[in-house]
Amino acid sequence: MHELALAQGIINTIVEISKQNSIKKVSLVEISVGQMSQIDVDVLKFWLKELSKGTPVEGADFRLSVEETKYRCRTCSHEWRWKDIEKDILRMFCGEEECDNPLHFIPELASVFIRCPKCGSPDFEIIGGTGVKIMRIVGGRD
């Protein structure tokens, strides 16, 4: 249910940016959602529409896109994506049964369980696919 709190923060931010830029009516909001945050985009969009009622954002077109999680090895500079290692990580935690991604609940565990697929180093950085970003706001001043 963190989509509700996230949506409230996004609406508050858009309203504040609108005030700062004298935008009276927001028509479009583009939002990037990091894959690693595992936000339910449909639920987030529902709450954005609900919470925008009575604000300059009401009726805006919310366009949400999911940014793929990417990693870079600090040892060999190899880059890879979450989908390249997802099956192995889930198998480590869940065996052959289906389960939720445990790294969603405790992302700090990523450095314990993820290794560079090329050289095996545990020294990597996450270079994409985290957090939620407001990418663009379009509106009018009249």
C-alpha positions in Angstrom: 0.0 0.0 0.0 3.0 2.3 -0.2 1.7 3.4 -3.6 -0.8 5.6 -1.8 1.9 7.5 0.2 4.1 7.7 -2.9 1.2 9.2 -4.9 0.5 11.8 -2.2 4.1 12.8 -2.3 4.1 13.1 -6.1 0.9 15.2 -6.1 2.3 17.5 -3.4 5.5 17.9 -5.4 3.7 18.6 -8.7 1.4 21.2 -7.0 4.4 22.9 -5.4 6.3 23.0 -8.8 3.1 24.3 -10.4 2.9 27.2 -7.9 6.6 28.0 -8.4 6.1 28.2 -12.2 2.7 29.9 -12.2 1.1 26.8 -13.8 -2.6 27.0 -13.2 -3.6 23.7 -14.9 -1.3 20.6 -15.4 -2.2 18.6 -18.5 0.6 16.0 -18.5 2.9 14.4 -16.0 5.6 11.9 -17.0 6.9 9.7 -14.2 9.7 7.1 -14.3 9.3 4.2 -11.8 12.4 2.2 -11.1 12.0 -1.6 -11.5 13.8 -2.2 -8.3 11.3 -0.3 -6.3 8.6 -2.8 -7.4 5.8 -0.3 -7.5 2.5 -1.5 -8.9 2.2 1.1 -11.7 -1.5 0.6 -12.1 -2.2 1.1 -8.4 0.1 4.2 -8.4 -1.7 5.6 -11.4 -5.1 5.0 -9.7 -4.0 6.9 -6.6 -2.5 9.8 -8.6 -5.8 10.3 -10.3 -7.7 10.1 -7.0 -5.4 12.4 -5.1 -5.2 15.0 -7.8 -8.9 15.8 -7.5 -9.4 19.4 -6.4 -5.8 20.4 -7.4 -4.3 21.9 -10.5 -3.3 18.4 -11.5 -6.9 17.1 -11.7 -7.6 15.5 -15.1 -3.9 15.4 -16.1 -2.6 12.6 -18.2 -0.3 10.5 -16.0 2.2 8.6 -18.2 4.2 6.1 -16.1 7.2 4.2 -17.5 9.3 1.5 -15.8 13.0 2.0 -15.8 14.9 -1.3 -15.9 17.3 -2.0 -13.1 20.9 -2.0 -14.2 24.2 -2.8 -12.5 27.9 -2.1 -13.2 30.8 -4.1 -11.8 33.4 -1.9 -10.2 36.0 -4.5 -10.8 35.6 -5.3 -14.5 33.1 -2.6 -15.6 30.7 -5.2 -16.9 27.0 -4.0 -17.0 24.0 -6.2 -16.6 20.3 -6.0 -15.9 18.1 -7.4 -13.2 16.3 -9.8 -15.7 19.8 -11.3 -16.4 20.1 -12.5 -12.8 16.5 -12.6 -11.5 15.9 -16.4 -11.9 19.2 -17.2 -10.1 18.4 -14.9 -7.2 14.8 -16.1 -6.8 16.0 -19.8 -7.0 18.5 -19.0 -4.2 15.7 -17.8 -1.9 12.7 -19.8 -3.0 14.0 -23.0 -4.6 11.7 -24.0 -7.5 8.6 -22.4 -5.9 7.3 -19.0 -6.9 7.9 -16.2 -4.5 8.2 -12.4 -4.3 11.6 -10.8 -4.8 13.1 -10.7 -1.3 15.4 -7.8 -2.3 12.3 -5.7 -2.7 11.7 -5.9 1.1 15.4 -5.6 2.1 17.3 -4.0 -0.8 20.4 -3.8 1.3 20.7 -7.5 0.8 21.6 -7.0 -2.9 25.3 -6.6 -2.1 25.2 -9.9 -0.2 23.6 -12.0 -2.9 24.4 -10.4 -6.2 27.7 -11.0 -8.0 29.0 -9.8 -11.3 28.0 -12.4 -13.9 31.3 -11.9 -15.7 33.9 -11.9 -13.0 32.1 -12.9 -9.8 32.9 -9.7 -7.9 30.5 -8.6 -5.2 31.6 -5.0 -5.8 29.0 -3.3 -8.0 26.9 -0.3 -8.2 23.2 0.1 -9.2 23.2 2.5 -12.2 19.5 2.5 -13.1 16.1 1.4 -12.1 15.7 2.7 -8.6 13.4 5.3 -7.2 10.6 7.3 -8.7 11.2 10.4 -10.7 9.0 13.1 -12.1 10.4 13.5 -15.5 8.2 16.2 -17.0 5.2 18.4 -16.2 3.2 20.1 -18.9 0.6 22.8 -18.1 -0.7 26.2 -18.9 -0.5 29.5 -17.1 -4.0 30.6 -18.0 
